Amino acid sequence: MRLTSPEVIKKIMSEGGLRFNKSLGQNFLIDESVLDGIIAASGVNQTVGVIEVGPGIGTLTQALAEHAAKVAAIELDRGIAAYLRQAFASRGNVEILQGDALKMDFGSVIAERFGGMPVSVVANLPYYITTPLIMKFLENNLQIDAVTVMVQKEVAERLTAAPASPAYGALSVAAQFHSTPRMITTVPPHCFMPPPKVTSAVIRLDLKHHVKPSAADEKKMFRVVKAAFGQRRKTLVNALSAAFAMPKDALRALVAEVCGNENARGETLGIREFIQISEKIY
C-alpha cells in the first residue's frame, strides 16, 4: 500500500480505531517526493541502522525498511505502536519500540539493537519535542553518524543560522558546535495529513565528518553562550556581568580583546569567540 495516499491513511485509521492526536504532533506525510528526498538526504543504505522517532502509521518506516539494514522506530502512542507491530510483522529488519523518546536510553538502544553497524537518526519529528530531542542526540556522545529530520522551518533556520542573523541564538551555537547542519528543503503544510499550521523543513546534521571545536571546558563555554543570549538587547559585557563575578572593567578588556569591540553583543560572536571568552572569564 502507498502510505502517502490520504485514502489509505483514512482506511488504516478507521479500521484500526485510530485517531489523529494533535497533542502528539501527528501529521502524516502524503507527498512521495518529500519522502524520497528525506531518504536521499539521509544517505542510508543496507549497511546502516536507523533510529526513527514518531513513525505515525509507518510512511517513512516503510521507505527506510527498504533501504536500511535495520530500523528501530519509537512511537509514544500505544494504539499506533500496536498497529505498527502488526503492520511490519513480516519485516525482519523493523522493530517497534513503544515509549517516550525523551526518556529513552539511546546508548542502550544503539548497543543492543544495531550490532556495531553505523547508525543514523531519520525521522519526521513530532514538533513539540524537536529541540530537546535533537539536543539529546547531539550532546550525549552517542555513536550516531547523522541526524536527518523534518522540523518546523523556523527551527531549521535557527539550527543553521550564521552569527549576526536574526535566527542566530544559543541553539545555533549548540548545533554547530556538535555537528555540521545543512538545510535540505522546505515542505509546505499541504504535504501532510492533517496539514500543520506551519511550514516544515528537512535538515541534516552531520556528526561523522564534523570537526568539533576544542573547548577546555564545554560546560563553561555554554554558560557563556546562555548568558550572552539570555538578554539579547544588552551588550555582551552587561550580559556576562550578570552571570559571572568578573569585574566589569576586566570584562570590557576581555570582550575588546576577543571581539575587537567592548560594546559587542552576543549574537555577533562565532563559536571560536565564545570558546576564547570562556577560557579567559572567571
C-alpha positions, 0 to 999 in steps of 0.5 A, spaced: 500 500 500 502 507 498 502 510 505 502 517 502 495 516 499 490 520 504 485 514 502 489 509 505 491 513 511 483 514 512 482 506 511 488 504 516 485 509 521 478 507 521 479 500 521 484 500 526 480 505 531 485 510 530 485 517 531 489 523 529 492 526 536 494 533 535 497 533 542 502 528 539 504 532 533 501 527 528 501 529 521 502 524 516 506 525 510 502 524 503 507 527 498 512 521 495 517 526 493 518 529 500 519 522 502 524 520 497 528 526 498 528 525 506 531 518 504 536 521 499 538 526 504 539 521 509 544 517 505 542 510 508 543 504 505 543 496 507 549 497 511 546 502 516 541 502 522 536 507 523 533 510 529 526 513 527 522 517 532 514 518 531 513 513 525 505 515 525 502 509 521 509 507 518 510 512 511 517 513 512 518 506 516 516 503 510 521 507 505 527 506 510 525 498 511 527 498 504 533 501 504 536 500 511 539 494 514 535 495 520 530 500 523 528 501 530 522 506 530 519 509 537 512 511 537 509 514 544 502 512 542 500 505 544 494 504 539 499 506 533 505 502 536 500 496 536 498 497 529 505 498 527 507 491 530 502 488 526 503 492 520 511 490 519 510 483 522 513 480 516 519 485 516 525 482 519 529 488 519 523 493 523 522 493 530 517 497 534 519 500 540 513 503 544 515 509 549 517 516 550 523 518 546 525 523 551 526 518 556 529 513 552 536 510 553 539 511 546 546 508 548 542 502 550 538 502 544 544 503 539 548 497 543 543 492 543 539 493 537 544 495 531 550 490 532 556 495 531 553 497 524 553 505 523 547 508 525 543 514 523 537 518 526 531 519 520 525 521 522 519 526 521 519 529 528 513 530 532 514 538 533 513 539 540 519 535 542 524 537 536 529 541 540 530 537 546 530 531 542 535 533 537 539 536 543 539 529 546 542 526 540 547 531 539 550 532 546 550 525 549 556 522 545 552 517 542 555 513 536 550 516 531 553 518 524 547 523 522 541 526 524 536 527 518 529 530 520 523 534 518 522 540 523 518 546 523 522 551 518 523 556 523 527 551 527 531 549 521 533 556 520 535 557 527 539 550 527 543 553 521 543 560 522 550 564 521 552 569 527 549 576 526 542 573 523 536 574 526 535 566 527 542 566 530 541 564 538 544 559 543 541 553 539 545 555 533 551 555 537 549 548 540 548 545 533 554 547 530 558 546 535 556 538 535 555 537 528 555 540 521 547 542 519 545 543 512 538 545 510 535 540 505 528 543 503 522 546 505 515 542 505 509 546 505 503 544 510 499 541 504 504 535 504 501 532 510 495 529 513 492 533 517 496 539 514 500 543 520 499 550 521 506 551 519 511 550 514 516 544 515 523 543 513 528 537 512 535 538 515 541 534 516 546 534 521 552 531 520 556 528 526 561 523 522 565 528 518 564 534 523 570 537 526 568 539 533 571 545 536 576 544 542 573 547 548 577 546 555 571 546 558 564 545 554 560 546 560 563 553 561 563 555 554 555 554 554 554 558 560 557 563 556 553 562 550 546 562 555 548 568 558 550 572 552 543 570 549 539 570 555 538 578 554 539 579 547 538 587 547 544 588 552 551 588 550 555 582 551 559 585 557 552 587 561 550 580 559 556 576 562 556 581 568 550 578 570 552 571 570 559 571 572 563 575 578 568 578 573 569 585 574 566 589 569 572 593 567 576 586 566 570 584 562 570 590 557 578 588 556 576 581 555 570 582 550 575 588 546 580 583 546 576 577 543 571 581 539 575 587 537 569 591 540 567 592 548 560 594 546 559 587 542 553 583 543 552 576 543 549 574 537 555 577 533 560 572 536 562 565 532 563 559 536 571 560 536 569 567 540 565 564 545 570 558 546 576 564 547 571 568 552 570 562 556 577 560 557 579 567 559 572 569 564 572 567 571 
